[in-house]
Amino acid sequence: MQQPRLPPGQHTTAGWPRLDLGIVPRFDPKTWTLRIDGAVEKPATLSWEQYLALPRVAVTADFHCVTAWSRFDNRWEGVAFRTIAGLVHPKPEAKYVVLTSADAGYTTNLPLAAVLDDDVLLADRHDGRALPAEHGGPMRLVVPKRYAWKSAKWLRQITFVEQDEPGYWEVRGYSNNADPWTEDRYSF
């Protein structure tokens, strides 16, 4: 039996609602960097130009927000998370990642196994256009199998860690797993 496309408790939207902490960071391609560190063999800091030079992928995936909307058939383009992991070579003890955004210290966390899925990417294009700033541009993480708060906007740092480190929403009562198919929205 095939799983329905719309997770329980969700409704579809043709638009793309904007939800964030109210701060849209400015982007300057001359000074922008992505730091990748922690339990890795080769820490790296990529410039915007270096990031854009990495091998490209395209993923078409649905996007599910914890506030109960889902948007079908988003075409994301960018760099596969696996490519990023391949650059820095996570150490065997690395079991999780902490993702840090440029907006007021926002972080979120995921098991390393979850971000190594084929459909997880650092996206800088959406539906054929540059990713708009209000939706995380110039680049955001996209994790289609989790609620959208795990898809960190304005991504600036990826830290590989041994122990799980709950992020901004997780310490405020949101689920650590964020599985839309089980309506795993909150931890209480």
C-alpha positions as CSV (number, residue, x, y, z in Angstrom):
1,M,0.0,0.0,0.0
2,Q,1.4,3.4,-1.0
3,Q,1.6,6.1,1.6
4,P,-0.6,9.1,1.0
5,R,1.3,12.2,-0.2
6,L,-0.2,14.6,2.4
7,P,0.8,13.8,6.0
8,P,-1.9,13.7,8.7
9,G,-3.0,17.0,10.0
10,Q,-1.7,18.9,7.0
11,H,-3.4,20.9,4.2
12,T,-2.0,21.9,0.9
13,T,-1.1,25.4,-0.2
14,A,-0.3,26.8,-3.6
15,G,1.6,29.7,-2.1
16,W,4.7,29.6,0.1
17,P,3.9,31.1,3.6
18,R,6.9,32.8,5.3
19,L,7.7,31.9,8.8
20,D,10.9,33.0,10.6
21,L,12.2,34.8,13.7
22,G,11.6,38.2,12.0
23,I,15.2,38.8,11.0
24,V,16.2,38.4,7.3
25,P,20.1,38.5,7.2
26,R,21.7,40.6,4.4
27,F,23.7,38.7,1.8
28,D,27.0,39.9,0.5
29,P,28.6,37.3,-1.9
30,K,32.0,38.9,-1.2
31,T,31.9,38.2,2.6
32,W,29.5,35.2,2.9
33,T,31.0,32.0,4.2
34,L,29.8,28.5,5.2
35,R,31.8,27.0,8.0
36,I,31.9,23.2,8.3
37,D,33.6,21.9,11.5
38,G,33.4,19.7,14.5
39,A,34.1,16.0,14.5
40,V,35.6,16.0,10.9
41,E,39.0,15.2,9.5
42,K,39.2,18.3,7.3
43,P,37.3,21.4,8.6
44,A,36.4,23.8,5.8
45,T,35.2,27.3,5.3
46,L,33.7,27.9,1.8
47,S,33.2,31.2,0.1
48,W,30.1,31.8,-1.9
49,E,32.1,31.2,-5.1
50,Q,33.6,27.9,-3.7
51,Y,30.1,26.8,-2.7
52,L,28.7,27.5,-6.2
53,A,31.6,25.6,-7.8
54,L,30.6,22.3,-6.0
55,P,28.7,19.6,-8.0
56,R,25.0,20.5,-8.4
57,V,21.9,18.4,-7.9
58,A,18.2,19.0,-8.4
59,V,15.5,17.4,-6.1
60,T,11.8,17.7,-6.5
61,A,10.2,17.2,-3.1
62,D,7.2,18.2,-1.0
63,F,7.7,20.6,1.9
64,H,5.8,20.3,5.2
65,C,5.5,23.0,7.8
66,V,4.7,22.3,11.5
67,T,2.0,24.9,11.3
68,A,0.0,22.4,9.1
69,W,0.6,23.5,5.5
70,S,2.3,21.4,2.9
71,R,3.5,22.6,-0.5
72,F,3.9,19.9,-3.2
73,D,6.5,19.5,-6.0
74,N,9.1,22.1,-5.0
75,R,12.0,21.9,-7.3
76,W,15.2,22.6,-5.3
77,E,18.6,23.0,-6.8
78,G,21.9,23.2,-5.0
79,V,24.6,20.9,-3.4
80,A,23.8,17.5,-1.9
81,F,24.6,17.3,1.8
82,R,26.6,14.1,0.9
83,T,28.9,16.3,-1.1
84,I,29.5,18.6,1.9
85,A,30.2,15.5,4.1
86,G,32.6,14.2,1.5
87,L,34.6,17.4,1.6
88,V,35.2,17.3,5.4
89,H,35.2,13.5,6.1
90,P,33.2,13.1,9.3
91,K,35.0,11.1,12.0
92,P,33.4,7.8,13.0
93,E,32.2,9.3,16.3
94,A,30.1,12.0,14.4
95,K,26.5,11.0,14.9
96,Y,24.6,14.3,14.6
97,V,24.9,17.7,12.9
98,V,24.1,21.1,14.4
99,L,23.0,23.6,11.7
100,T,23.5,27.3,12.5
101,S,21.8,30.1,10.6
102,A,22.7,33.8,10.2
103,D,19.5,35.0,12.0
104,A,19.9,35.6,15.7
105,G,21.7,32.4,16.5
106,Y,19.1,30.0,15.2
107,T,20.1,26.4,15.3
108,T,18.6,23.0,14.6
109,N,19.8,19.5,14.9
110,L,19.5,16.2,13.0
111,P,21.0,12.8,13.1
112,L,23.8,12.5,10.6
113,A,22.1,9.5,9.0
114,A,19.0,11.8,8.2
115,V,21.0,14.4,6.3
116,L,22.9,11.8,4.3
117,D,19.6,10.8,2.5
118,D,19.6,11.3,-1.2
119,D,17.0,14.1,-1.1
120,V,18.8,16.3,1.4
121,L,20.6,19.3,0.0
122,L,21.8,22.8,0.5
123,A,19.5,24.7,-1.8
124,D,20.1,28.0,-3.5
125,R,17.4,27.8,-6.2
126,H,13.7,27.1,-5.9
127,D,11.4,26.4,-8.8
128,G,14.0,27.6,-11.3
129,R,14.8,30.9,-9.6
130,A,17.4,32.1,-7.1
131,L,16.1,31.3,-3.6
132,P,14.5,34.5,-2.3
133,A,16.0,36.0,0.9
134,E,12.6,35.7,2.8
135,H,12.7,31.9,2.3
136,G,16.3,31.5,3.3
137,G,18.3,32.8,0.4
138,P,21.0,32.8,-0.6
139,M,21.1,29.2,0.7
140,R,19.2,26.9,3.1
141,L,19.2,23.3,4.0
142,V,16.3,21.2,2.7
143,V,15.3,18.0,4.5
144,P,12.0,16.9,2.8
145,K,11.3,14.0,5.3
146,R,11.1,16.4,8.3
147,Y,9.0,19.4,9.3
148,A,10.4,22.5,7.7
149,W,12.0,24.0,10.9
150,K,14.7,21.3,10.4
151,S,15.5,22.9,7.0
152,A,17.5,25.8,8.4
153,K,17.3,29.0,6.5
154,W,20.3,31.3,5.9
155,L,22.7,28.4,6.7
156,R,26.2,29.6,7.7
157,Q,27.6,26.7,9.8
158,I,27.4,22.9,9.9
159,T,28.9,21.3,12.9
160,F,29.3,17.5,13.2
161,V,29.0,16.4,16.8
162,E,29.1,13.2,18.8
163,Q,26.1,13.9,21.0
164,D,22.7,15.3,20.0
165,E,22.4,19.1,20.7
166,P,18.7,20.2,20.5
167,G,18.4,23.6,18.7
168,Y,16.2,26.7,19.0
169,W,12.8,25.2,18.6
170,E,13.7,21.8,20.1
171,V,14.6,23.4,23.5
172,R,11.2,25.3,23.3
173,G,9.1,22.2,23.2
174,Y,9.2,21.1,19.6
175,S,9.9,17.5,18.7
176,N,13.5,16.4,18.2
177,N,12.4,14.1,15.4
178,A,10.0,16.3,13.5
179,D,8.4,13.5,11.5
180,P,5.4,14.8,9.5
181,W,4.1,11.2,8.9
182,T,3.6,10.6,12.6
183,E,2.6,14.2,13.4
184,D,5.6,14.4,15.7
185,R,5.3,18.2,16.2
186,Y,5.9,18.7,19.9
187,S,7.8,17.0,22.7
188,F,5.1,17.3,25.3
